[in-house]
Amino acid sequence: MQFKDSNYHLPNALEDVLNSCPGYIVAGNEAELIELAVRDANEHGIHEVAYDVPGKGRVVEAEVCRVKNGIAANYIEPYMRRRDPDCMIIADDSPTDKPRYDEVYGESFDKLRDETFEWLKTQELALFPFFAGEPGKGAHALVVGPSNAGFFALGLALLQGIMEVQEIPHDFNPRAVIYVAPVFRHTHFGGKQMVVHNRRAHRHELFSYNLYPGPSAKKGIYGVLLALGEREKWVTAHCSTVQVITPYDNKITIMHEGASGGGKSEMLEQVHRERDGSLLLGVNIESDERRTIVLPRNCDLRPVTDDMALCHPNMSRKAGKVVLEDAETGWFVRVNHITHYGIDPHLEEMTIHPSEPLLFLNIAAQSDSTALIWDHIEDEPGKPCPNPRVIIPRSAVSDIVDGPVAADVRSFGVRTPPCTRDNPSYGILGIFHLLPPALAWLWRLVAPRGHANPSIVQTEGMSSEGVGSYWPFATGRMVDQANLLLQQVVDTPKVRYILCPNQHVGVWKTSFMPQWIAREYLARRGGARFTSDQVIQARCPLLGYALRSITIEGQTIPAIMLRVELQKEVGEEAYDQGAAQLADFFHQQLRTFLHDDLDPLGRKIIESCLNGCDVSEFEQLIPHPVVEEEDL
């Protein structure tokens, strides 16, 4: 297929590249990209993705091989195995709060843009068209890169889809183009995984100067959708979504948001069980005591979204609820918690015997072997990579829900460290909390990355993922996204909000059990509707309401797992120190939103928080009911 001689509306710069390069391949389906990914494999079945870098010689970026269940790609450099959260830079003059190229590097991006095109002219290229988002709720897009990086193109095709030749409209005019040029991370960016966004008048150019799909093929396209939504006044939420069907055929839909590592993929997983079938609530890190409960049967799960959800106004609306649908055709699933066979039989079966080939990243696999999601590559001897991934097409996921759904509950996940008397921390969240809408909005503004985040390269300590927990991918202004999220909350009064920790509840190491328990419990009781005798204001006002008790299938969750101050290893003094840490973090982050363009209601909510308001005041600011009076 020829692009340069077609009637398609290609950018002039791209037409020049295609006319000058040694040759190019237009991929028409994923099978062609699979072949391309290992086209130049050596006698050991390894395809090296390598480039000649001025001043460094030949640099191997990744090694790729065909496995029985798909393609396995591994990066040579451990840094490239996780997303760098500070890899975005803006090249245009449109409004933004992100660093601008000319301010950082002291010159216009035009020079590097031209150099990028000149380098692409020296390469055999691969390109394919796709649709960013959903038809009618996104934009036509195109990816262009060196053909020897077929695995990267395959990852993008699995995540975003690929238009086959017969599907390409005669008036194809991409509003977004990804240019892939990995050598420039070495020559211009000191080895960093830089992604440059250039929002031109009629086209969003995205220059990916690295081959890790996270910042570009996935989050780069997320940035394109956020920029489009910012102009058209809608949001692409950073969330997983699941319909939960109880053993009694009740159904609720949970929308789980949060920063990277906040449990989005895990919300779609069945609860992990011990060998005897019990559920491990947690292990006391000081005494090694183990607490378990017995749950005879899990709820059935019907996945809807894994990470990116279109909340577009054109979708049919259900009064008072958020309506959303998946913005992707495949899911970028982290499997660092799958450390041996049997932890998640459903996911293991899906990836060992997939209905179609998958792409494995950071998984130790040999040519013609079966890639196993618990066999993680090591960053160094004895230290497994914390971010092993597998890209799974939606079509390979069983019981998946297609099309729009209405969310009943919006959950927010936070990675929490242990909290003890000797080491107080913000790990003071109980298994789950109820939040008033105004407070739920604030959590989406501060979006803490939290403790021991496995997905990104980061420094120590508590940091923010930014507004919506999607700020690292957004190209515009924080205040505009804050206003969009606030309007979404105000417009959906029937949605209930909860807050879920993972990793620790006080002194108890819990992994993702809190959100699994919350999911099973809320589904069985028909949602997050509680009366005043069932909840109590949390000791820390930023945590909304705590539960007095939880009983699920006759099993009572101990009160110490609901209210951390009751743990003897923590106590009220250490809890209050952790609450002060959380308050300081909130105040520091929220002050950045006090912009002249902030919605007046948003300003009132933030100022109330800065003044130390209690939970009841948050409720009055957006008067959607949280706690209800008991029916007589």
Disulfide bonds with the S-S distance in Angstrom:
none
